[in-house]
């Protein structure tokens, strides 16, 4: 007969954190959200990698592309570019993040002067950008002839069939700068000339990039930008346990900062064998995480046998994940974090080595994030949260007046299809472990994260802590009864929005 553990599998919503003493020092502006992202010996050495905020995005096709990685690194977190794609494509995504020059933007809205105004309006709606570069042949890096902005035309008044050249501002009337100008000089020109956008032109007259006044303000608004030692944005990359040698080589050449095995069940000899081979080849020059596990045993196995730098926790909690339904395998995410955190602390007491852990999946709201961190996670990984953002790799679509973005699991046929050129349809799958779904469009990542981070800092002030390390040591957490859950919502009051819909 199976061994039945004296334990109930629990989720984050079953816990509450008690407030601690809030002193005058406990101000949101004094809270540090910096966390280690690689194992280290506290007080003896610094970890090889940090995150400025405890957030990472899931290694999923519908989540972590270059644009999301750039947006998240600018906020202080790290994306793991998905490995369910050919090696060269994954490496190209990593390179795009590393080559991203903060402030110098590749123009994604371009048109030729003979195209009709209607085409420019369509481009502007598709990209959401009101500045369109007018180039000789409509190419991104072709000869620049001028700029068209939404101030040059009135959508419902001007003739949409007339060519763009009748509306745009030609180059001779524009302020521009030659390629090679520094970002500081470029923003100085924008400031002096009171302009919104500065085209940067190469020596052949081709458009190199654009510098926007708005980006300068964004940059100032993102003091926690996560960068490498050459001030390039930080990015992680996922590995599998099949082509890891070849894939890691390409990703190291592309200069990814963090690596992680992407597996729904990492408590396996496959993962340890792959980790050993990578360590033998690259030593400690790479920071390599793995998982996922849901038990102390799984954690210890990966750390002791696989020498991993961090371990991810979670099986079956993901919003698009049906592993528990399909295979009966998994554990409530809160219970998994509690057990692995306890094992991480025991391992630290025994060895003096602190191994960061990441709670991956099943975080349904901002309070779940705070709870995961209070229960012991050093950082979290999320899919749905980031899939909803403007910068995720999918196109938003309108359904009955609401905007949505597609979001699908890595264990769905849709995700597995990338390797159909190798295997039979769906990668030879007999059943799926993920679903193909839609999530509401959540707007630009930065705004959404600002709210989440403000809540996290405010909670930490209530708890009376100024760092995540203090949070782990001082948080007092209680389990809640079902009646407390009812009490936690709004009770015995009529909410105005509900009254309005009922009228
Ligand atoms: P969520 O944030 O709840 O959307 O969950 C994202 C996590 O779900 C991923 O980081 C991964 O661990 C897991 N996942 C991804 N695909 C699948 C699947 O198809 N079952 N699960």
Boltz pocket constraint, residues with backbone or C-beta under 6 A from the ligand:
constraints:
  - pocket:
      binder: B
      contacts: [[A, 58], [A, 59], [A, 60], [A, 314], [A, 317], [A, 318], [A, 319], [A, 320], [A, 321], [A, 322], [A, 323], [A, 360], [A, 361], [A, 362], [A, 363], [A, 381], [A, 382], [A, 383], [A, 384], [A, 385], [A, 408], [A, 409], [A, 410], [A, 411], [A, 412], [A, 433], [A, 434], [A, 435]]
      max_distance: 6.0
